[in-house]
Amino acid sequence: MIIDNKHVALYYEEILKHTANFKAAANWLTGDIKSHLNKNGLDITEFHVKPESIAEMISLIDDSRLSYSVAAQKLFPLLIKDPKQSAEHLAAQFNLMQESNEDSILAFVDQALEKYPEKVEEYRGGKKGLIGLFMGEVMKLSKGKADPKKANELLRTKLEQND
């Protein structure tokens, strides 16, 4: 699909000058960008978000500084509204960056576990499916900003401890 249109192929090549993640670049181009263009009856030549901004957004996701869902649902529309801004600038300005500081996430993990002491015992008693309850609570407490991978890891570590 990318090489069907010369301008799409050139846009893709421009993205790749700024990121090595060719798969993510292709996915953004054939997914969110194509969807936006189709919905608005636009051609890629009328798409004003710079390829560098798309690459920067991919890097933020790859570095776990931004989740894909936040990028797609919040940052991408912000880039469309204000294409002169960089992805990182907009993500910081609108407080979209993911929290990956272990100490910060650990505080949310502790709060979640303190809220459901009986569920902690059930988990330790074999009900491993309760991890979803705790993850939901951590994400709620962090307002969706906790890095899910790190939060899950910290939760499991805490729950395996018997203190």
C-alpha positions as CSV (number, residue, x, y, z in Angstrom):
1,M,0.0,0.0,0.0
2,I,2.9,2.4,0.8
3,I,4.5,2.1,-2.7
4,D,1.1,2.4,-4.5
5,N,1.4,6.1,-4.2
6,K,4.7,7.9,-4.9
7,H,3.9,10.7,-2.3
8,V,3.1,8.2,0.4
9,A,6.3,6.3,-0.4
10,L,8.3,9.6,-0.1
11,Y,6.6,10.5,3.2
12,Y,7.5,7.0,4.5
13,E,11.1,7.4,3.4
14,E,11.3,10.8,5.2
15,I,10.0,9.1,8.4
16,L,12.7,6.5,8.1
17,K,15.4,9.2,8.0
18,H,14.5,9.9,11.6
19,T,13.7,6.4,13.0
20,A,14.9,2.9,12.4
21,N,11.6,1.4,13.4
22,F,10.3,0.8,9.9
23,K,7.5,-1.4,11.1
24,A,6.0,1.3,13.4
25,A,6.4,3.9,10.6
26,A,4.5,1.6,8.2
27,N,1.8,1.0,10.8
28,W,1.3,4.7,11.5
29,L,1.2,5.4,7.8
30,T,-1.2,2.6,6.9
31,G,-3.3,3.0,10.0
32,D,-3.8,6.3,11.8
33,I,-2.5,8.6,9.1
34,K,-4.4,6.8,6.3
35,S,-7.6,6.8,8.4
36,H,-7.2,10.6,9.0
37,L,-6.7,11.3,5.3
38,N,-9.6,9.1,4.2
39,K,-11.9,10.6,6.9
40,N,-11.1,14.1,5.7
41,G,-10.9,13.4,2.0
42,L,-7.2,14.5,1.9
43,D,-4.2,13.4,0.0
44,I,-0.8,12.8,1.7
45,T,0.4,16.0,0.0
46,E,-2.2,17.9,2.1
47,F,-1.1,16.3,5.4
48,H,0.9,18.9,7.2
49,V,2.4,16.8,10.1
50,K,6.1,16.6,9.4
51,P,7.6,13.1,9.0
52,E,10.1,14.0,11.7
53,S,7.2,14.5,14.1
54,I,5.8,11.0,13.3
55,A,9.3,9.6,13.8
56,E,9.6,11.5,17.1
57,M,6.3,10.1,18.3
58,I,7.5,6.6,17.4
59,S,10.7,7.1,19.4
60,L,8.7,8.3,22.4
61,I,6.7,5.1,22.3
62,D,9.8,2.9,21.7
63,D,11.5,4.5,24.7
64,S,8.4,3.8,26.9
65,R,7.9,7.5,27.5
66,L,4.5,7.4,25.8
67,S,2.0,4.6,25.3
68,Y,0.8,3.8,21.9
69,S,-2.8,4.4,22.9
70,V,-2.1,7.9,24.3
71,A,0.0,8.7,21.1
72,A,-2.9,7.6,18.8
73,Q,-5.8,9.1,20.8
74,K,-4.2,12.3,22.1
75,L,-0.9,13.2,20.7
76,F,-1.6,12.5,17.0
77,P,-4.7,14.7,17.0
78,L,-2.6,17.4,18.7
79,L,0.0,17.1,16.0
80,I,-2.7,17.5,13.3
81,K,-4.0,20.7,15.0
82,D,-0.6,22.1,15.5
83,P,1.8,20.5,13.0
84,K,4.6,23.1,13.6
85,Q,5.1,21.8,17.1
86,S,7.3,18.7,17.8
87,A,5.7,15.6,19.2
88,E,7.9,15.7,22.3
89,H,7.0,19.3,23.0
90,L,3.2,18.7,22.7
91,A,3.5,15.5,24.8
92,A,5.2,17.5,27.5
93,Q,2.9,20.5,27.2
94,F,-0.2,18.4,27.5
95,N,1.3,16.2,30.2
96,L,1.0,13.0,28.2
97,M,4.4,11.4,29.1
98,Q,4.3,8.1,30.8
99,E,5.7,7.7,34.3
100,S,8.5,5.1,34.3
101,N,10.3,6.1,37.5
102,E,10.3,3.0,39.7
103,D,9.9,4.9,42.9
104,S,6.8,6.8,41.7
105,I,5.2,3.6,40.3
106,L,6.0,1.8,43.6
107,A,4.1,4.4,45.5
108,F,1.0,3.7,43.4
109,V,1.5,-0.1,43.7
110,D,1.7,0.2,47.5
111,Q,-1.5,2.3,47.6
112,A,-3.3,-0.2,45.4
113,L,-2.2,-3.1,47.6
114,E,-3.2,-1.3,50.8
115,K,-6.6,-0.6,49.4
116,Y,-7.4,-4.3,48.9
117,P,-5.6,-6.3,51.7
118,E,-8.1,-9.2,51.4
119,K,-7.5,-9.4,47.6
120,V,-3.7,-9.5,48.3
121,E,-4.3,-12.6,50.4
122,E,-6.5,-14.1,47.8
123,Y,-3.8,-13.5,45.1
124,R,-1.2,-15.1,47.3
125,G,-3.6,-18.0,47.9
126,G,-3.6,-18.7,44.2
127,K,-6.1,-16.3,42.6
128,K,-3.5,-14.9,40.1
129,G,-6.3,-13.4,38.0
130,L,-6.6,-10.6,40.5
131,I,-3.5,-8.9,39.0
132,G,-5.9,-7.1,36.7
133,L,-7.7,-5.5,39.6
134,F,-4.4,-4.3,41.0
135,M,-3.2,-3.1,37.6
136,G,-6.5,-1.2,37.1
137,E,-6.1,0.5,40.5
138,V,-2.4,1.4,39.8
139,M,-3.4,2.9,36.4
140,K,-6.3,4.8,38.1
141,L,-4.1,6.2,40.8
142,S,-1.5,7.3,38.3
143,K,-4.2,8.7,36.0
144,G,-3.0,6.3,33.3
145,K,0.5,7.6,33.4
146,A,2.3,4.5,34.9
147,D,4.3,2.5,32.5
148,P,2.1,-0.7,32.4
149,K,5.1,-3.0,31.8
150,K,7.0,-1.6,34.8
151,A,3.9,-1.4,37.0
152,N,3.0,-5.0,36.2
153,E,6.5,-6.1,37.1
154,L,6.5,-4.2,40.4
155,L,3.1,-5.4,41.3
156,R,4.1,-9.1,40.8
157,T,7.3,-8.6,42.8
158,K,5.4,-7.0,45.7
159,L,2.6,-9.7,45.6
160,E,5.1,-12.5,45.6
161,Q,6.7,-11.1,48.8
162,N,5.1,-12.4,51.9
163,D,5.7,-9.5,54.3
